[in-house]
Amino acid sequence: MSKWSFRKKFFVGLVLFFVGFGIYKYFTNKNEETERAFSKNEILHLEIHGVIMNGKKFLSNLKKYKKDNSVKAIVIDINSPGGAVGPSQEIYYEILRAKQETKKPIICVSTGLIASGGYYASLACDKIVVTPGALIGSIGVIMEFANLEELYGWAKIKRYTITSGKFKDSGAEYRSMRDDERQLFQDMINEVYEQFRSTVASARNLSASEVAAVADGRVMTGSAAVRFKLADAEGTFEDAVRMAAQAAHLGDDYRIFKPRRDKMGFWDVLDFADEDDDELNTLQQVKEMFTQKSIAGEAIHSLLKVKYLNQPLFLMPGYWE
């Protein structure tokens, strides 16, 4: 009997690995489906965590389960400093659509950070529950640029662009911003800011003056947010679940259903991830993939804290190129 070559052993092992992985995924999903089949009263648990860049996975789960007959209420756990304007507004409108179409109670809860675009999204919920020490607010818009003209000069680098119009390279880092460009961006900021303020006023039933008093980019504690009527009640995730159950008249007869989220693996970091996955959680998931004390994990954790914590709702230059 001839010995198998290393190449043949490797190939067979690889095939067995993928077959085994496929069987595991199949039965894992089957178990979840079987468990759900016996449950008639479910509270759907969705999450908006991290910087909001597109929110595809959240929106996909919301659209998939909102009309499920077993789902009687929805609790959305938000821990986000905000993100890009368009995706934040899209999440807001889809939550609002789900509420109007299904008439199911939707409760938002935050035990950490619900700011800027994250807060914008929460405004579509029936109730907003926050812990007393959570950070809430940051109602505002920011657009950030860097002028590296002097650095390029020091490095003896000359950059040239050929554009179809005077505003095409607005915000470029290789030159100073002109007054008309600054005014263009300021007008955009003002327009989006007014959209934010009017949404807050409408959703929270506040006057223009009440919104103006807190819509200067500040963050506040959960307790202060309740006082200023930016949130409805102090509480935890469990309190939000009970509030949803009560609004849906479920009593104690319910189970919490959280759609399965596959953990990010090494191949996902190399961009083999599903195209429909969120960018919303990317940095956070990459950090989780490494051990807590690893250099890479701590570096990404620091980046999240320094770069994104308490960032107001922002427009990112280049998104409309």
C-alpha positions in Angstrom: 0.0 0.0 0.0 1.6 3.3 -1.1 2.0 6.1 1.3 0.0 9.2 0.8 1.9 12.3 -0.2 1.8 15.4 1.9 -0.2 17.2 -0.8 -2.9 14.5 -0.8 -3.1 14.4 3.0 -3.4 18.2 3.1 -6.2 18.2 0.4 -8.2 15.4 2.1 -7.8 17.2 5.5 -9.0 20.5 4.0 -12.1 18.8 2.5 -12.9 17.1 5.8 -12.5 20.4 7.6 -15.0 22.2 5.4 -17.5 19.3 5.4 -17.3 19.2 9.2 -17.7 23.0 9.4 -20.7 22.8 7.1 -22.4 20.1 9.2 -21.7 22.2 12.4 -23.3 25.3 10.9 -26.3 23.3 9.6 -27.1 21.8 12.9 -26.4 25.0 14.8 -29.0 26.9 12.7 -31.4 23.9 12.9 -31.2 24.1 16.7 -32.1 27.8 16.7 -35.0 27.2 14.3 -36.3 24.3 16.4 -36.1 26.4 19.6 -38.0 29.3 18.0 -40.7 27.0 16.6 -41.9 26.3 20.2 -41.9 29.9 21.2 -45.0 32.1 20.4 -44.0 35.2 22.4 -40.6 36.6 21.6 -38.9 39.9 22.2 -36.4 40.6 19.4 -33.1 41.8 20.7 -31.1 43.8 18.2 -27.8 45.8 18.6 -26.3 49.0 17.3 -22.8 48.9 18.6 -19.8 50.9 17.4 -19.3 53.6 14.8 -22.2 53.7 12.3 -20.9 53.4 8.8 -23.7 51.4 7.1 -25.6 49.3 9.5 -26.5 46.6 6.9 -26.6 43.7 9.3 -28.9 45.6 11.7 -31.2 46.6 9.0 -31.2 43.1 7.5 -32.2 41.6 10.8 -34.8 44.3 11.5 -36.5 43.7 8.1 -36.3 39.9 8.4 -37.9 39.6 11.8 -40.1 42.7 12.3 -43.2 40.9 10.8 -42.4 37.5 12.3 -45.6 36.4 14.1 -43.6 35.1 17.1 -42.0 38.5 17.6 -44.3 40.7 19.8 -41.8 43.5 20.7 -38.4 44.8 19.8 -35.6 46.0 22.1 -32.6 47.7 20.5 -29.4 47.9 22.5 -27.4 50.9 21.4 -23.8 51.7 22.4 -22.6 54.0 19.7 -20.8 57.4 19.5 -22.5 58.1 16.1 -21.3 57.9 12.6 -22.0 59.0 9.1 -25.2 61.0 8.5 -26.9 58.9 5.8 -26.7 55.5 7.5 -27.7 57.0 10.9 -30.8 58.5 9.2 -31.5 55.3 7.3 -31.5 53.3 10.6 -33.9 55.9 12.1 -36.3 55.7 9.2 -36.3 51.9 9.1 -37.0 51.7 12.8 -39.8 54.2 12.3 -41.2 52.2 9.4 -41.1 49.0 11.5 -43.0 50.7 14.3 -45.7 52.1 11.9 -46.1 48.9 9.9 -46.2 46.4 12.7 -47.6 48.4 15.6 -45.2 46.4 17.8 -43.5 48.3 20.7 -39.9 49.2 20.1 -37.7 50.2 23.1 -34.2 51.5 22.8 -31.8 51.1 25.7 -28.2 52.2 26.3 -26.0 51.4 29.3 -22.9 53.1 27.9 -23.0 55.6 25.1 -25.8 56.8 22.9 -24.6 59.9 21.1 -24.9 61.8 17.9 -25.9 59.4 15.1 -26.6 56.7 17.6 -29.0 59.0 19.4 -30.5 60.1 16.1 -31.4 56.4 15.4 -32.9 55.9 18.8 -35.4 58.8 18.2 -37.6 56.4 16.2 -38.2 54.2 19.2 -41.3 54.3 21.4 -39.2 54.7 24.5 -35.5 55.4 25.3 -34.1 53.8 28.5 -30.7 54.8 29.8 -28.6 54.0 32.8 -28.0 57.0 35.1 -24.3 57.2 34.2 -24.6 56.6 30.4 -23.5 59.3 28.1 -26.3 60.8 26.0 -26.7 63.5 23.4 -24.0 65.1 21.3 -26.7 66.6 19.1 -24.6 68.3 16.4 -22.7 67.8 13.1 -19.0 68.0 12.4 -16.9 67.8 9.3 -13.1 67.5 9.9 -10.3 68.3 7.6 -6.5 68.5 7.8 -4.2 71.0 6.0 -0.9 69.3 5.2 0.4 71.9 2.8 3.4 72.9 5.0 4.3 69.3 5.6 4.3 68.6 1.9 6.4 71.7 1.4 8.9 70.4 4.0 9.0 67.0 2.3 9.4 68.8 -1.1 6.3 67.0 -2.4 4.1 68.8 -5.0 0.6 67.6 -5.7 -1.4 68.4 -8.7 -5.1 67.8 -9.5 -7.2 68.2 -12.7 -10.8 68.8 -11.9 -14.1 69.4 -13.7 -15.1 72.2 -11.3 -13.7 74.5 -8.6 -15.3 72.5 -5.8 -14.3 69.0 -6.9 -11.2 68.9 -4.7 -12.7 70.9 -1.8 -11.3 69.7 1.5 -8.1 68.4 -0.1 -5.3 68.1 2.4 -2.6 69.6 0.2 -3.9 73.2 0.2 -5.7 75.8 2.3 -9.5 76.0 2.1 -11.0 78.9 0.2 -13.7 81.1 1.8 -16.3 79.9 -0.7 -15.5 76.2 0.1 -15.7 76.9 3.8 -19.1 78.5 3.2 -20.2 75.5 1.1 -19.4 73.0 3.8 -20.9 75.3 6.5 -24.2 75.4 4.6 -24.2 71.6 4.4 -23.5 71.4 8.1 -26.3 73.8 8.9 -28.8 71.9 6.8 -28.0 68.5 8.4 -28.0 70.1 11.8 -31.5 71.5 11.3 -32.6 68.1 10.2 -31.3 66.7 13.4 -32.8 69.4 15.6 -36.2 69.1 14.0 -36.2 65.3 14.4 -35.3 65.6 18.1 -38.1 68.2 18.5 -40.7 66.0 16.8 -39.7 62.7 18.3 -39.3 64.0 21.9 -42.2 66.5 21.7 -39.9 69.4 22.6 -40.1 73.0 21.6 -37.5 74.6 19.4 -36.1 76.5 22.4 -35.9 73.3 24.5 -33.9 71.6 21.8 -31.6 74.6 21.2 -30.7 74.6 24.8 -29.1 71.2 24.6 -28.3 70.9 20.8 -24.8 72.4 21.0 -22.8 69.1 20.8 -22.7 68.5 24.5 -23.1 65.0 26.1 -24.8 64.5 29.4 -25.5 61.7 31.8 -28.5 59.5 31.5 -30.0 61.1 34.6 -29.7 64.6 33.0 -31.1 63.3 29.7 -34.2 62.1 31.5 -34.5 65.6 33.1 -34.1 67.3 29.7 -36.6 64.9 28.2 -34.1 63.4 25.8 -34.8 60.0 27.3 -37.8 58.5 29.0 -36.5 56.6 32.0 -33.5 55.4 33.9 -33.0 51.7 33.7 -31.0 48.7 32.5 -31.4 46.3 29.6 -33.6 44.1 31.7 -35.8 47.1 32.5 -36.1 47.8 28.8 -37.1 44.2 28.2 -39.8 44.3 30.9 -41.1 47.6 29.5 -41.4 46.0 26.0 -43.1 43.0 27.5 -45.6 45.2 29.4 -46.3 47.3 26.3 -47.0 44.1 24.3 -49.2 42.7 27.1 -47.0 39.6 27.4 -46.8 39.4 31.2 -44.0 36.9 32.0 -44.7 34.6 29.1 -41.9 35.5 26.6 -38.4 34.7 25.6 -35.7 37.0 24.3 -34.6 36.1 20.8 -31.3 37.5 19.6 -30.3 36.7 16.0 -27.1 34.7 15.8 -24.0 36.8 15.0 -21.0 34.9 13.8 -17.8 35.9 15.5 -15.2 37.5 13.3 -12.4 35.2 12.4 -9.0 35.5 10.8 -10.3 35.3 7.3 -12.8 38.1 7.9 -9.9 40.4 8.7 -8.4 39.5 5.4 -11.7 40.7 3.8 -13.3 37.3 3.1 -16.3 38.5 5.1 -19.8 38.5 3.7 -20.5 41.6 1.7 -23.7 42.2 3.7 -21.8 42.4 7.0 -21.8 45.7 8.8 -18.9 48.1 8.7 -20.6 49.4 11.9 -18.9 46.9 14.2 -15.7 46.2 12.2 -13.1 47.8 14.5 -14.8 46.5 17.6 -15.0 42.9 16.2 -11.4 43.0 15.1 -10.4 44.1 18.6 -12.5 41.2 20.1 -10.8 38.7 17.8 -7.5 39.3 19.6 -6.9 38.5 23.2 -7.6 41.3 25.6 -4.0 41.8 26.4 -2.6 41.5 22.9 -0.8 44.5 21.4 -3.1 44.6 18.4 -6.2 44.4 20.5 -5.1 47.2 22.8 -4.1 49.4 19.9 -7.5 49.1 18.3 -9.2 49.6 21.6 -7.2 52.8 22.1 -8.0 53.9 18.5 -11.7 53.5 19.3 -11.5 55.5 22.5 -9.4 58.4 21.1 -10.8 58.7 17.6 -14.5 58.0 18.0 -15.6 58.4 21.6 -18.2 61.3 21.8 -17.8 62.2 18.2 -20.9 64.2 17.0 -22.8 63.1 13.9 -20.3 63.8 11.1 -20.0 64.0 7.4 -17.0 62.3 6.0 -15.2 64.1 3.1 -15.0 61.9 0.1 -18.3 60.0 0.6 -19.9 61.7 -2.3 -17.0 61.5 -4.7 
